[in-house]
Amino acid sequence: MTRVLGVVPALPNDLLLETLRSIQLQTVPVNHILILSKRGNGGTFPSRMSEVLNDGLSHVKLADFDYLLRVDGDTFIPLNFLEENLKQNVDVVGYGHAHLIRVAAFLKWMNGKFAAHADDTYLNFKIQSEGGKWAYWNVKPMMTRGAGKRHVSTRYFVERGKVMWQNGYEPLHVLGSPRWDWRNVFAVAGYFAALLTRVKRVDCSRFVFWFQIRKLRGDLKRRRRY
């Protein structure tokens, strides 16, 4: 039987009832749920979130579980989310607000901790750079009413740009990000500020850079074809 640990970092304005019900009613049972309402201290938003997650995980024995299901408190998941995404049989499914992580891979390549110096996409890239497998969701999560209210500050987007630099994002990827959210113009500023001040990059940044270059080349080839 697959044993699943659910982890829910919750912030003000999160509609936890929707989130918790969606986890509790999964067609594949979640064996234990941690609700983390502690606030991180200082640093960037990603580092504060990692602090909260790692503090919560320190109170359980991760090796007792097969998968870690991390769902943000402003997100809910369809009732077959676990059932369908487990079928992919990979080390990591999804990212950010709904992450399904194989515990064995998390312990092996992340020492059972979320990285304090990077956002949640670092985990995906790190595991792939070590030879692990990542996949997009078979069944996607959904955002609750009022989701994203905590991410409205200019500072958040500037920090986001800095983290993009640290993770090894290539410039064209960053310059194109305002297409999806105009506030990413501040992320662009944060990225190039980090570049100019030579902020230290993470250990898998070279992998990320070339991963994105290959993806960009593939996208250009497909556009030429059609």
Secondary structure, 3 states (H helix, E strand, C coil): CCCEEEEEECCCCCCHHHHHHHHHCCCCCCCEEEEECCCCCCCCHHHHHHHHHHHHHCCCCHHHCCEEEEECCCEECCCCHHHHHHCCCCCEEEECCEEEEEHHHHHHHHCCCCCCCCCCHHHHHHHHHCCCCEECCCCCCEECCCCCHHHCCHHHHHHHHHHHHHHCCCHHHHHCHHHCCCCHHHHHHHHHHHHHCCCCCCCCHHHHHHHHHHHHHHHHHHHHHC
